[in-house]
Amino acid sequence: MVDSSEDDVLVWDSSASSPHNYSADENHIIVGDEINELEEDVADENPKDQEKELEEPESEITDDSGDSVYVKKYYKISEVESIIGETQSTIRFWEDSFSELGKNFCSHRSRGGTRKYTKENIENLKLLQLLLRERRLTIDGAITEIKSERKRNVRERALILLRETRDELNNLIDAYNYVLHQKC
């Protein structure tokens, strides 16, 4: 533990961890330049960047090979660049071009204006990369493909819900008929 006063004199409680290997059973007085060294050592032990990374809960996703790809909630554009293999300017261009598709294709902004990407944003950027690079679609073609895929997904989900509802109603009818036959 470090206590400092106005006189540039510091008392180090050596029962706490000490970067200068003082014995654990005594207090030491540190003067002048040793204070600066000690403050630097304490600052090195608690970097602010590590605190920011720990603020967000972590989640982990694995790719097809089982290797971990995502371990943070938010990623900077430079991290996204290395994950998907596209330049930052391309990522920003895609984000602007596909903004009409909604928030899943756009990054979030921090208070300072820095782009923050979620794992879902990164997966959508990979989808865009597939459509634009491998399938060689134009931007308008990719937008049309994504919209039609969404419509197909909505239809499929609606059909699944309707089938489940039909099955539940049939089970209720069967149960009702069983009860009626038991009373007779």
C-alpha positions as CSV (number, residue, x, y, z in Angstrom):
1,M,0.0,0.0,0.0
2,V,1.3,3.5,-0.8
3,D,0.6,6.6,1.2
4,S,2.0,9.9,0.0
5,S,2.1,13.4,1.5
6,E,2.8,16.9,0.2
7,D,6.6,16.6,1.2
8,D,7.4,13.9,-1.5
9,V,7.9,11.4,1.3
10,L,6.2,8.1,1.0
11,V,5.6,5.4,3.6
12,W,5.4,1.9,2.1
13,D,3.5,-0.7,4.0
14,S,5.6,-3.8,3.1
15,S,2.8,-6.2,4.1
16,A,1.4,-5.4,0.6
17,S,3.2,-6.5,-2.4
18,S,6.3,-4.4,-3.0
19,P,8.1,-3.9,-6.2
20,H,11.3,-3.2,-4.3
21,N,11.5,-6.4,-2.3
22,Y,11.3,-4.8,1.2
23,S,10.9,-7.2,4.1
24,A,7.4,-8.0,5.1
25,D,7.7,-7.0,8.8
26,E,8.7,-3.3,8.5
27,N,7.5,-0.1,7.0
28,H,9.9,1.9,4.8
29,I,10.2,5.6,4.0
30,I,10.7,6.4,0.3
31,V,11.9,9.8,-0.7
32,G,12.0,11.8,-4.0
33,D,12.8,9.8,-7.1
34,E,11.9,6.5,-5.5
35,I,8.3,7.8,-5.4
36,N,8.1,8.2,-9.1
37,E,9.6,4.7,-9.7
38,L,7.1,3.3,-7.3
39,E,4.1,5.1,-8.9
40,E,5.2,3.8,-12.3
41,D,5.5,0.3,-11.0
42,V,2.0,0.5,-9.5
43,A,0.6,2.0,-12.7
44,D,2.1,-0.9,-14.7
45,E,0.3,-3.4,-12.5
46,N,-3.1,-1.8,-13.3
47,P,-3.2,-0.6,-16.9
48,K,-6.4,1.2,-17.8
49,D,-6.8,-0.7,-21.1
50,Q,-7.2,-4.0,-19.2
51,E,-9.9,-2.4,-17.0
52,K,-11.9,-1.4,-20.1
53,E,-11.7,-4.9,-21.6
54,L,-13.0,-6.4,-18.3
55,E,-16.0,-4.1,-18.3
56,E,-17.8,-6.0,-21.0
57,P,-18.9,-9.6,-20.3
58,E,-17.1,-12.1,-22.5
59,S,-18.7,-14.7,-24.7
60,E,-17.0,-17.3,-26.8
61,I,-17.8,-18.6,-30.2
62,T,-15.9,-21.3,-32.1
63,D,-15.5,-21.5,-35.9
64,D,-15.9,-24.6,-38.0
65,S,-12.6,-26.1,-36.9
66,G,-13.5,-25.6,-33.2
67,D,-11.0,-22.8,-32.6
68,S,-12.2,-19.8,-30.6
69,V,-12.9,-16.8,-32.7
70,Y,-14.8,-14.4,-30.5
71,V,-14.0,-13.8,-26.9
72,K,-15.2,-10.2,-26.3
73,K,-18.5,-8.5,-26.6
74,Y,-17.3,-5.6,-28.7
75,Y,-14.5,-5.4,-31.2
76,K,-12.6,-2.4,-32.7
77,I,-12.5,-2.0,-36.5
78,S,-8.8,-3.0,-36.5
79,E,-9.7,-6.3,-34.8
80,V,-12.6,-6.9,-37.3
81,E,-10.1,-6.2,-40.1
82,S,-7.9,-9.0,-39.0
83,I,-10.8,-11.4,-38.3
84,I,-12.4,-11.1,-41.8
85,G,-9.4,-10.1,-43.8
86,E,-10.8,-6.9,-45.3
87,T,-9.4,-3.4,-45.0
88,Q,-10.9,-0.9,-42.6
89,S,-12.0,1.4,-45.5
90,T,-13.8,-1.6,-47.1
91,I,-15.6,-2.4,-43.8
92,R,-16.7,1.2,-43.4
93,F,-17.8,1.3,-47.0
94,W,-19.9,-1.9,-46.6
95,E,-21.3,-0.5,-43.4
96,D,-22.5,2.7,-45.1
97,S,-23.7,0.8,-48.2
98,F,-25.7,-1.8,-46.3
99,S,-27.1,0.6,-43.6
100,E,-30.6,0.2,-45.0
101,L,-30.6,-3.4,-43.9
102,G,-30.7,-2.4,-40.2
103,K,-28.6,-2.3,-37.1
104,N,-27.2,-5.9,-37.6
105,F,-25.1,-4.6,-40.5
106,C,-23.9,-1.4,-38.6
107,S,-21.5,-1.0,-35.8
108,H,-22.4,0.6,-32.5
109,R,-20.6,3.8,-31.6
110,S,-18.9,4.5,-28.3
111,R,-19.3,7.9,-26.6
112,G,-16.1,9.0,-28.4
113,G,-17.4,7.9,-31.8
114,T,-15.3,4.8,-32.1
115,R,-17.0,2.0,-34.0
116,K,-17.7,-1.1,-31.9
117,Y,-18.7,-4.4,-33.6
118,T,-20.5,-7.3,-32.0
119,K,-20.1,-10.9,-33.0
120,E,-23.4,-10.6,-35.0
121,N,-22.0,-7.6,-36.9
122,I,-18.9,-9.6,-37.7
123,E,-20.9,-12.6,-38.9
124,N,-23.0,-10.3,-41.2
125,L,-19.8,-8.7,-42.6
126,K,-18.6,-12.3,-43.4
127,L,-21.9,-12.8,-45.2
128,L,-21.4,-9.7,-47.2
129,Q,-17.9,-10.8,-48.0
130,L,-19.3,-14.2,-49.2
131,L,-21.9,-12.5,-51.4
132,L,-19.6,-9.8,-52.8
133,R,-16.3,-11.6,-53.1
134,E,-17.1,-15.3,-53.7
135,R,-20.5,-15.1,-55.4
136,R,-19.5,-11.9,-57.2
137,L,-22.8,-10.1,-56.5
138,T,-23.1,-6.3,-56.8
139,I,-24.1,-4.3,-53.8
140,D,-27.7,-4.0,-55.0
141,G,-27.7,-7.7,-55.7
142,A,-26.4,-8.5,-52.2
143,I,-29.1,-6.3,-50.7
144,T,-31.8,-8.0,-52.7
145,E,-30.4,-11.5,-51.7
146,I,-30.3,-10.6,-48.0
147,K,-33.9,-9.2,-48.1
148,S,-35.2,-12.2,-49.9
149,E,-33.4,-14.5,-47.4
150,R,-35.1,-12.6,-44.6
151,K,-38.5,-13.1,-46.3
152,R,-37.8,-16.8,-46.7
153,N,-36.9,-17.0,-43.0
154,V,-40.1,-15.2,-41.9
155,R,-42.2,-17.6,-44.0
156,E,-40.4,-20.6,-42.7
157,R,-40.9,-19.5,-39.1
158,A,-44.5,-18.7,-39.7
159,L,-45.0,-22.2,-41.2
160,I,-43.3,-23.8,-38.2
161,L,-45.5,-21.9,-35.8
162,L,-48.7,-22.8,-37.7
163,R,-47.7,-26.5,-37.7
164,E,-47.0,-26.4,-34.0
165,T,-50.4,-24.7,-33.4
166,R,-52.1,-27.3,-35.5
167,D,-50.5,-30.1,-33.6
168,E,-51.5,-28.6,-30.3
169,L,-55.1,-28.2,-31.4
170,N,-55.1,-31.8,-32.6
171,N,-53.8,-32.9,-29.2
172,L,-56.5,-30.9,-27.5
173,I,-59.2,-32.4,-29.7
174,D,-57.9,-35.9,-29.0
175,A,-57.8,-35.3,-25.3
176,Y,-61.4,-33.9,-25.4
177,N,-62.6,-36.9,-27.4
178,Y,-60.9,-39.3,-24.9
179,V,-62.6,-37.5,-22.0
180,L,-66.0,-37.7,-23.8
181,H,-65.6,-41.5,-24.4
182,Q,-64.6,-42.1,-20.8
183,K,-67.8,-40.5,-19.5
184,C,-70.0,-42.6,-21.8
